[in-house]
Structure formats: structure tokens, C-alpha cells
């Protein structure tokens, strides 16, 4: 640590002198900081382009699969009878469906209102115990219920202390037993409900034992006797001329069509290709494509302002926030102007997308054939969709449009548009990643990342040198101050000696 004298002998502002001298010394360090900042901004530009390319890659992947064109839509002539949706494997056709029976489970409930399940106390209202709700009930009650889970028989015996348990706990215990039987107590109606979890003829509700007459007596459940087994009913339909079909649920699938039965009756179901869903995927692809090529084109043409280098920390202190923002907008502009890598990625993507797909019919081997074209060349290859023409192409020849996008081949010129775009984007993203890395990477091994680390090392070395230089200047000025102080002391001694001789 250098001992600093602040001009006591010389009368000079040493701190200001050293600061002014060091400003000149800092010029080269500030230049390194500015070069590093430019490199970081360039890296950020590359990464923002990769973000756009990632969106395009996802959209291309969705569109290069034949499943993207297999979407179907189904409509019902009477939604009060049934509703329908179509899977990708449903056959476009018209179906007549007669609903003969709805699937149902078994439900039993109290035939009359029970005693109140609540008790008023000085502290408020609480749930009544079973003994409080049902007069004359024994100290312990036991009953056994049986049901089915996925067709497998299940059974459980329940035991409750009537002095501590309440009716809500009884319902909860049945529900937790996982035997295919559910229970509920409606406090507003004061009625107990037992029901099967599932529907269909395999759904069973059986009171195996009720020795304390709790279910049939206290809860007034009509379960048909001690050994009665109650079963649900299957749904029954006729599909076109086919015979009766039965199902354990009102929701089922036939020939790729998902039915949801609502009531007995007849409805017509129409299945067709879902042109809107395919159009949405194509429009998503075009939107992502335009976002990528527009950004790349803008960056390649953006004006470079060489008179606006990145601001140093000292320069920022002298400017208002708005002025800093405007300056940096100029400084960041044009950092990828004419960039060879970006130009290559952009050209490969555009040429692969707009080129013809060899081997397909001439009337359906390029995007313009389905209403997707470029317009003004100043837009940088931006695509525009004629939705009427696209819809007409999808309606008249869905398979032909599918081949245009999805066709696979060992020969690149024979691959579909989406397949080529996906590959071009992958290559471009990999090249950009090698140069600029990932935004969220824990350790950036890219070319620019390594260069920034080397610049950081140079800056750290230069900063350390500046510290040593500043200390040297302070040592020199301190030595000067000490010399002046010594001279002043000698001068004062001589003056005193002369004064003593004159006397």
C-alpha cells in the first residue's frame, strides 16, 4: 500500500493530477471493454436468431409428419342424443347411430329423510355421532359391502363405534376402501347415497351383510334384501346396418370415432377431413418462417454506425438515461451486417423452402401451387398465404398437399418442403450454436464465448497493470512531496541561522 501525500508541500492537487494522467492510461483498457461489449451484442443477436429458428424447427417438425394431415372432424345431427369427435384413424363417412340404452350404474339412497346429522351446542354446531343421530343404535355397527373394480370383485367389512363416528366418516371410509362402491351424505336432504363407481353390466353393488340393520334400517336403503346383488346396465347402440353393439360406458370409440351418449334416440354422425386443423399448422409454419427470415434479413441489411462505439462507464455518468438508450441503439445496429454465416443460413432456408419438390405432379410440387408465395423482394423472402387457394387445395387433394410437405427421400431435392426446412434449420442452428453458444448454457464453449473469456483475461491483466501504474505515480509524487518538505525544512533552518547571525 502506497502512502499518499496530498500536496501539503507542493500545494498541488495530487489526486486530480493522477486521475488525469490515468485517464490517458485507461484508453486502451476502455477500448478492450468496448470490443468485448460489441462481441457480446453480436452473440446476443446470433442467439435471438436461433430462438426464431427454434420456433421454425418446431413448426417444421409438426408439419413434416403425415399425422399433421390426418386430423378428422366429426359432427352430430343431434347433440342431445350424442356428441362425437374423430381420431386421426377415423374414416371420412356418414353414420347413422340409434341409441337403444344408456349405460348406467347402481344407485341406492335413503327412502326418507333421516334425523339431523348436526347437533347444536353452546359452542356452535357440530356433526352428530351415529348414536346421537340414530336413537337406539347399538354401540358398534358392522356391515359388509361388495363391488367390482375393472370387472374384478372386491369386498370389505366396515366397523364403526357409534359413540365417536359420524355419518360423514362412514361415507368417507366407504370411498377410501376402493371396492368400486362410493357413498355420500347430503346434509341438506339428510339422505345417504350408495352407488357404483362404474357403469355397465359388470358394475355391482351388493350388501353382503348388515347384521345390525344399519344400512337397511337406520339409513332406510332399499338394497333388496341381505343377499341381493344389483348390477348396472350397458349402453346399447346400432351403427348403420350393424347389429346391436354394447358398451359398459356412455363414452366409447368405434372405428376411430369417439362417442358420448346423452339420451335414447337417433342421430347422424358425419366424419370428414379437418381442413381447418391442417390450415392452422401450415399457417403456424409460415408465421414461424417469416419471423426467422425477416429477422435474418433485417440483421444482414441493418446500418452500421461506426461513430457510435459502446459507451464507457465514465461516459454513461455524463449522459441522461434516454440519451444512453438512443446511443446504444445506434451502437448495436448493424453488428451482423453482411455476416457470411447468417447469409448462408438464410439462403439455405429460403432456397430449400421455395424450390420445387422433384418427383411430384407439376400442379402440386411447390408452395405457390397451394397459394403460398413471396411478393416484394424487399421483404427478404417473406411468405404470404392465399387462404382460399390453400383451402381449395386441401379440400380437393389433401394427400397431394401432404406429399408436398412430408415426402421423404434420400435425395434432398425430392424431400418435402417441411422436411427440407427442418433439416436446413437444424444445420443453421448448429452452426450458430458453434459460434455463439446457448443462452442458458452453464459453460459457453462456443467460439465467441472463448474469445470473450480471452478478452476478460486481457482486461484483468491490463486492470492490474493500471493499478500498479497508479501506485507508481503516487510513489513518485510522494517522493516529490517528501523532497520538497525536506527542502522547506532546510530553508527554514538556514533562514533561522541567518537571522541569528544578523543579531
Order of alpha helices (4+ residues) and beta strands (2+ residues): alpha-beta-beta-beta-beta-beta-beta-alpha-beta-beta-alpha-beta-beta-beta-beta-beta-beta-beta-beta-beta-alpha-alpha-alpha-alpha-beta-beta-alpha-alpha-alpha-alpha
